[in-house]
Amino acid sequence: MIWSLDCLDITSEVVWRLDSASLVRDETLKMTLVERGRVLFTIGGEQRVAKAGDVLHFPSGTWHGATMLDEEVILVDIFSPIREDFLT
């Protein structure tokens, strides 16, 4: 099986806070690589602190969100199929 992957590099130099009202639900499979910093992720009903080098998997249709814990955070998001809304 060949997957079409779309990469999005998100750099945050300010603290970005999401509360439970800010959770999102995508119909795409998503994986996130934490390149720099620490992030509190919510995936479904579970929370986890991820640090540089960690990779997280967000199954399609799962509610998720993030709270940046450090001043500078770099995340690399990978989606399948491609998120056309991110290309415009």
N, C-alpha and C positions, 0 to 999 in steps of 0.2 A: 504494500500500500504506500503510495506517495502522498505526503501531506503538503499542502501549500501553506507556508509559514510567512507571517508578516511580523517584522520586528519593530518595536517602538522603544526608543531610548528616552526615558523620562529623567530629567535632572531637576532636583528641587534644592534651591539654596536657602529657602526659608522653611520654617516648620509648617507642615501642611497637616491639618487635623481633620479627621472624619469622625463623626459620631454615628450611632446606629441608624439615624435617619438618612445617612449618606451612603449606605450600602448599595451596591449595584449588582445587577444580575445580567450576565451576558449569555447569549446563545452560542458562543464560541468556546472552544477549549482554550485555556489560557495558562501559560507558565510564566513565572517571574523569577529572574535572577537578581539577587541583591548584589550590586557591584561595590557599593560603598554605603556605610551607615547602618543604622538599626531601625527596624520598622515593626510595629505591632500590627499584624495581619489578623483579620477576622475572616474565616472561611467556614460557611455554614454557621453552626453554633459554637465553633471553637475559636480560641485566640492563641496566637503564637508569636513570640518575638523572633524575628529573623535578622541575621547579620550578614556582612559581606561574605560571599561564597555560597550562601544558601540558595536553594532553588525550590520554589513552591509550585504546586499543581492546583489549578482551579477547574474542576469539572464543569462542563456546559450546564447552564441553568442554576449554578450555585450562587447564593447571595454572598458577597464579599466586600471588603473595604480595608483601608490601611490608615494608620496614624504614624507619621514620621517621628521618630524619637531623637534623631540627631539633627543638627543644623544643616548638614549637607547629606543628601541621600541620592544615590543613583540607582535606578531600577531599569532593567531591560525586560520588557514585556514581549512575549511571543504568543501570537494568536493563530488558531486554525479553525475555520477558514479565515482568510484575510478579512480584516475589519475595514470595509470600504468607507465607513464614516470617518476613519482616521486619515484617509488619503485626500480628503477635500479641504 
